[in-house]
Structures are given as structure tokens and as C-alpha cells.
Amino acid sequence: MIIRTQAHPRAGLIGNPSDGYHGKTISFIIRNLRAEVWLWESPELEILPNTRDHSCFDSISALAADVRQHGYYGGIRLLKATVKRFFDYCQQHDLPLHNRNFTLRYRSDIPSQVGLAGSVPSSRPVSGP
């Protein structure tokens, strides 16, 4: 079984989760953009790279253009941090984990550095990545 979840970005109008409004915000969800993650059982724990994670370029100017558009980091570091925090949480709360591995794959069409934040994801099993 493959688990797929997606989150739409939101644009904040008022408030910020870390400001004096105590996390209260008014924001708008942008439904024509999304970040998606797929997870399925596999022999090794693997996080598959996306186009934002590549490290092979046609030229030095192509590398510079990629860094200007996407920055120095892709999504793999965020997925690694999420898995690590999940592991830490389970350890701290004495929640047993099984020894099965999984593969994570992600895709996003949310433009970088335009002020869009995450939203509440929706999950559903699907038949393939």
C-alpha cells in the first residue's frame, strides 16, 4: 500500500503563529498549488530526490540559476528532519517502532520564496506513486 498526503499553501492576511496573536491567523488557501508526499514499504529506508535536490548541472551558470531559484537546499533535508523528529518523539514517549523500512518521495509545485506557508494535509491511500 502507498500512502499519499498533500498540503496546499496558504497566504497570510493577518497574524502569524509566532507573533503576539498567539497563533491566531486569517489566511487564504491556494488550492491550485500543492506539496505531496508518498510513502511505501521498502527494503531500505530511502528518501528519493526531486528536481529541487539535483546536483548535476549543464554549466556553472545553470548551477547559479538553480541556486537563485531554489536556494541551496531541496526538500530532502525537511523530510529527513521530519523522520528524525518522529523517531525522537517515539523514543521519548516509549512508543515501539517496528523494523520495517520505507521509501519517501515528494513533489511540490509551490513556488519558493513567495511567502506561502504550509497548511493542514489530507491523507489517502493510493495505488502508485
N, C-alpha and C positions, 0 to 999 in steps of 0.2 A: 504494500500500500504506500502511496505517496501522499504526504500531507503538504498542502499548499496554503499559504496565507498571503494576504495583501493588505497594504495600508495606503490610503490616499493622503496626500499632503494637505496642509491647511495653512491659510494665510491669516495671521492675527490682526484684528482690528483694534482691540483694547486688551490690556492686561498681558501678563507673562507669568508662567508657572513659578518663576524665581523672583518675582518682584513683590512689592507691598500689597498686591491684591490677593495674596495668599493662594495663588494658583487659579484664581477665577479669571476666565478669559471670555472674550467674544471673538469667534473666528469663523472662517468660511472654509468648507472642504472643497477641494478642487478634484472633482470626480473623474476627469478625463486624463489624469496622471496617476501613476501608482508605483509602489515598490512591492515586489513579490519575492517570496522565498519558498523553495521546495525542499522537503526533507524526506529521505527514504533510507531504509536499512541497507547497509553495505558491509563488505569485509573489513574495510579500514575506515577510520574517521577522516573524511575529506571535505574540504571547502573548495568548490570549483570557482575559478576566476571568471569575472565578467569583463567586458571591454574596458571598464574603468581600471582594471587591475593588470593590464598587459604591460610587458616590459621590453617588447621588441618594436622598433620604430624604423621607418624608411630612411630617416635622416635626423640630424640634430635639431633642425627646425621643426620637424614633426614632433619630436620629444618636447620641445619648448612649447609648442602649440597645445599639446596634450596637457602639460602641467598648468598652462594658463586656463584651460577649460575645466579640468577636473581636479587640480591641485596635485599634491604629491602622494595622496593616499586614495585607495579604492575602497570597496565595501568589505573586503576580506577582514580587515582589522576590526570592523564593527561586529562581524559575525563571530570572530574569534573571541572578542570581549564578551559577547552575549553568552556563548557556550561556557566560557570560564566563570562568569558570574553565576550562571545556572549551577555549575558544578560546586562553586563555593557555597551557594545557598543550600544545596542538598547536604553538603558536608556539615555546615553549621547547624542544621536542623535534624541531623541524624536520619536523613531520608536515603534509603538504599537505592543505588543505581545498578542496573543490570550491566552485563559485559558486552552487549551488542553495540556495534558501531553504526554510523550513519554518514550520509553524504548530504551536504547543504549546497544549494545552488540559488543564486539570486539574480534579479534583473530589476532595473529601475529606469523609468523614463522621466523622472523628476529632475528638472534642471538644477545643477549645482549652483550654490551661492546666489540664490534669488530670494532668500528669506522665507522659504516654505519649511514648515516643521512637520513632524510625524503626526499620525492620527491613530485612532483605535483600529487594530487589524481585524479582519474577518478570516476565519479558517474553514477549510473544507477539504476532504479527501478528493483526489483526482486520479485519473488513470495513468498519467505520464507527465514528464517534465516539459 
